[in-house]
Amino acid sequence: MTTLEIILIIAVVALAAALFASEATRRRDRRIVRSREATVADQRQRVTEATARAERSEAEKHHARADTTEALARERAARERTQAELHEARLQVAALEQSRDLQEQEAGETPRRSIFRRSSSEVDPHDAERERSGSPRGG
């Protein structure tokens, strides 16, 4: 064998080794890329699931807040109805006391004290009618 043939054989062997090393490096890079793509896909899935959980949680909070607000509104409306009924009853009692006082005065008796600790002259029958109809006082 001549020196030229030996140099050519060594060059071919070196090129073959470089080719095999390059191919091994390419396979390793592909595995790394696939692994990273799988990791990214897994992270995307986790983010999607976390987003869905957060949205469900927000929706549940919103519904709970709405339910609570609705319950408070019902309680407030019931309390206001009760207060209006109480006020109406007080107006009726005051009107009845005023009527009784007028009858007692006509009969010559001394009028009794109001159960609300004010004189019956403080409630004007017209005010009682305005309160029942919902008009503001003095108007």
C-alpha positions in Angstrom: 0.0 0.0 0.0 1.2 3.3 -0.8 1.2 6.3 1.4 -1.6 7.8 -0.6 -3.8 4.8 0.0 -3.1 4.8 3.7 -3.9 8.5 3.9 -7.1 8.0 2.0 -8.1 5.1 4.2 -7.4 7.2 7.3 -9.4 10.0 5.8 -12.4 7.7 5.1 -12.2 6.2 8.6 -12.1 9.7 10.1 -15.0 10.9 7.9 -17.0 7.7 8.9 -16.3 8.4 12.6 -17.3 12.0 12.2 -20.5 10.9 10.4 -21.4 8.4 13.2 -20.7 11.0 15.9 -22.8 13.5 14.0 -25.6 11.0 13.7 -25.4 10.1 17.4 -25.5 13.8 18.3 -28.5 14.4 16.0 -30.4 11.5 17.7 -29.6 12.8 21.1 -30.8 16.3 20.1 -34.0 14.8 18.7 -34.6 13.0 22.0 -34.0 16.2 24.0 -36.3 18.2 21.7 -39.1 15.5 22.0 -38.6 15.5 25.8 -38.8 19.2 26.0 -41.9 19.3 23.7 -43.5 16.7 26.0 -42.6 18.8 29.0 -44.1 21.9 27.4 -47.3 20.0 26.4 -47.6 18.7 30.0 -47.1 22.3 31.3 -49.7 23.6 28.9 -52.1 20.9 30.0 -51.5 21.9 33.7 -51.9 25.6 32.9 -55.2 24.8 31.1 -56.5 22.7 34.0 -55.4 25.4 36.5 -57.1 28.1 34.4 -60.3 26.0 34.3 -60.2 25.4 38.1 -59.6 29.1 38.7 -62.5 30.0 36.4 -64.8 27.5 38.2 -63.6 28.9 41.6 -64.4 32.5 40.4 -67.8 31.4 39.1 -68.5 29.6 42.5 -67.4 32.8 44.4 -69.6 34.9 42.1 -72.6 32.6 42.7 -72.0 32.5 46.4 -71.7 36.3 46.5 -74.9 36.6 44.4 -76.7 34.1 46.7 -75.5 36.1 49.7 -76.5 39.4 48.2 -79.9 37.9 47.3 -80.4 36.6 50.8 -79.4 39.9 52.3 -81.9 41.7 49.9 -84.6 39.3 51.0 -83.8 39.9 54.7 -83.7 43.6 54.1 -87.1 43.6 52.2 -88.6 41.4 55.0 -87.3 43.8 57.7 -88.5 46.8 55.8 -92.0 45.2 55.4 -92.0 44.4 59.1 -91.0 47.9 59.9 -93.7 49.3 57.6 -96.3 47.1 59.2 -95.1 48.2 62.7 -95.2 51.8 61.7 -98.7 51.3 60.2 -99.8 49.6 63.4 -98.4 52.5 65.5 -100.2 55.0 63.3 -103.4 53.1 63.7 -103.0 52.9 67.5 -102.2 56.7 67.5 -105.3 57.4 65.4 -107.4 55.2 67.7 -106.0 56.9 70.8 -106.7 60.3 69.2 -110.2 59.3 68.4 -110.7 57.9 72.0 -109.2 61.1 73.4 -111.7 63.2 71.4 -114.5 61.0 72.6 -113.3 61.3 76.2 -113.0 65.1 75.8 -116.5 65.3 74.4 -117.7 63.2 77.3 -115.9 65.6 79.7 -113.3 63.1 80.9 -109.5 63.7 81.1 -107.8 62.0 78.1 -105.4 59.1 79.0 -101.7 59.1 78.2 -100.6 57.5 74.9 -99.0 54.0 75.0 -96.1 55.5 73.0 -95.5 58.1 75.8 -96.5 61.1 73.8 -99.7 63.0 73.8 -102.2 62.0 71.3 -102.2 65.5 69.9 -98.8 64.9 68.4 -100.3 62.7 65.7 -102.4 64.5 63.2 -105.0 62.2 61.4 -103.9 63.7 58.1 -100.3 62.7 58.9 -101.4 59.2 59.6 -103.1 59.1 56.2 -100.0 60.5 54.5 -97.9 57.8 56.2 -100.2 55.1 55.1 -100.1 56.3 51.5 -96.3 56.6 51.5 -96.1 60.4 51.1 -93.4 62.2 53.0 -94.3 64.2 56.0 -95.2 67.8 55.6 -95.7 67.4 51.8 
